[in-house]
Amino acid sequence: MKQLLSALLALCLIGCSTTTERGTYASSQQIEALKPGETTFAEVEALLGPPISRALDTTGKSTATWHYVKVTGGAFQKMEHSQQMISMVFTEANILEKHIVSEQ
């Protein structure tokens, strides 16, 4: 009986730890592959998936944003949070003009 209770407790503790991820994380190699003046929106979307938002300005340029969030922890563990946000500006011809990456 003592072994059964120990096993059940161990399963409960294991089950209380979770990792939740949303979005697509871009590695440093993927970010380095983004070449302003060359990379197209379609290429970025194939690499990172669709952006969470895309806005068009009055000049025809668009700004697209990708967001990745990872939360790890549980009932008996400290919650840890990390995120990555990438904003990219594309020309009217859908060519990457610039990108900004922030991570926490």
Contacts in CASP RR format, 6 or more apart in sequence:
PFRMAT RR
TARGET T0000
AUTHOR 0000-0000-0000
METHOD contacts of the structure
MODEL  1
MKQLLSALLALCLIGCSTTTERGTYASSQQIEALKPGETTFAEVEALLGP
PISRALDTTGKSTATWHYVKVTGGAFQKMEHSQQMISMVFTEANILEKHI
VSEQ
13 76 0 8 1.000
16 74 0 8 1.000
16 75 0 8 1.000
16 76 0 8 1.000
16 77 0 8 1.000
17 72 0 8 1.000
17 73 0 8 1.000
17 74 0 8 1.000
17 76 0 8 1.000
17 77 0 8 1.000
18 72 0 8 1.000
18 73 0 8 1.000
18 74 0 8 1.000
19 70 0 8 1.000
19 71 0 8 1.000
19 72 0 8 1.000
19 73 0 8 1.000
20 69 0 8 1.000
20 70 0 8 1.000
20 71 0 8 1.000
20 72 0 8 1.000
21 68 0 8 1.000
21 69 0 8 1.000
21 70 0 8 1.000
21 71 0 8 1.000
22 67 0 8 1.000
22 68 0 8 1.000
22 69 0 8 1.000
22 70 0 8 1.000
23 66 0 8 1.000
23 67 0 8 1.000
23 68 0 8 1.000
23 69 0 8 1.000
24 48 0 8 1.000
24 49 0 8 1.000
24 66 0 8 1.000
24 68 0 8 1.000
25 68 0 8 1.000
25 70 0 8 1.000
25 84 0 8 1.000
26 47 0 8 1.000
26 48 0 8 1.000
26 66 0 8 1.000
26 68 0 8 1.000
26 84 0 8 1.000
26 86 0 8 1.000
26 101 0 8 1.000
30 47 0 8 1.000
30 48 0 8 1.000
31 86 0 8 1.000
31 99 0 8 1.000
31 101 0 8 1.000
33 39 0 8 1.000
33 47 0 8 1.000
34 44 0 8 1.000
34 88 0 8 1.000
34 96 0 8 1.000
34 99 0 8 1.000
35 96 0 8 1.000
36 96 0 8 1.000
36 97 0 8 1.000
36 98 0 8 1.000
36 99 0 8 1.000
37 91 0 8 1.000
37 95 0 8 1.000
37 96 0 8 1.000
37 97 0 8 1.000
38 95 0 8 1.000
38 96 0 8 1.000
39 95 0 8 1.000
39 96 0 8 1.000
40 94 0 8 1.000
40 95 0 8 1.000
40 96 0 8 1.000
41 62 0 8 1.000
41 64 0 8 1.000
41 90 0 8 1.000
41 94 0 8 1.000
41 95 0 8 1.000
41 96 0 8 1.000
42 94 0 8 1.000
44 64 0 8 1.000
44 88 0 8 1.000
44 96 0 8 1.000
45 51 0 8 1.000
48 66 0 8 1.000
48 86 0 8 1.000
49 66 0 8 1.000
51 64 0 8 1.000
51 65 0 8 1.000
51 66 0 8 1.000
52 65 0 8 1.000
52 66 0 8 1.000
52 67 0 8 1.000
53 64 0 8 1.000
53 65 0 8 1.000
54 62 0 8 1.000
54 63 0 8 1.000
54 64 0 8 1.000
54 65 0 8 1.000
55 62 0 8 1.000
55 63 0 8 1.000
56 62 0 8 1.000
57 63 0 8 1.000
59 92 0 8 1.000
60 91 0 8 1.000
60 92 0 8 1.000
61 89 0 8 1.000
61 90 0 8 1.000
61 91 0 8 1.000
61 92 0 8 1.000
61 97 0 8 1.000
62 89 0 8 1.000
62 90 0 8 1.000
62 94 0 8 1.000
63 87 0 8 1.000
63 88 0 8 1.000
63 89 0 8 1.000
63 90 0 8 1.000
64 87 0 8 1.000
64 88 0 8 1.000
64 90 0 8 1.000
65 85 0 8 1.000
65 86 0 8 1.000
65 87 0 8 1.000
65 88 0 8 1.000
66 85 0 8 1.000
66 86 0 8 1.000
66 88 0 8 1.000
67 83 0 8 1.000
67 84 0 8 1.000
67 85 0 8 1.000
67 86 0 8 1.000
68 83 0 8 1.000
68 84 0 8 1.000
68 85 0 8 1.000
69 81 0 8 1.000
69 82 0 8 1.000
69 83 0 8 1.000
70 81 0 8 1.000
70 82 0 8 1.000
70 83 0 8 1.000
71 79 0 8 1.000
71 80 0 8 1.000
71 81 0 8 1.000
72 79 0 8 1.000
72 80 0 8 1.000
73 79 0 8 1.000
73 80 0 8 1.000
81 104 0 8 1.000
82 103 0 8 1.000
82 104 0 8 1.000
83 103 0 8 1.000
83 104 0 8 1.000
84 101 0 8 1.000
84 102 0 8 1.000
84 103 0 8 1.000
85 101 0 8 1.000
85 102 0 8 1.000
85 103 0 8 1.000
86 99 0 8 1.000
86 100 0 8 1.000
86 101 0 8 1.000
86 102 0 8 1.000
87 99 0 8 1.000
87 100 0 8 1.000
88 96 0 8 1.000
88 97 0 8 1.000
88 98 0 8 1.000
88 99 0 8 1.000
88 100 0 8 1.000
89 96 0 8 1.000
89 97 0 8 1.000
89 98 0 8 1.000
89 99 0 8 1.000
90 96 0 8 1.000
90 97 0 8 1.000
91 97 0 8 1.000
END
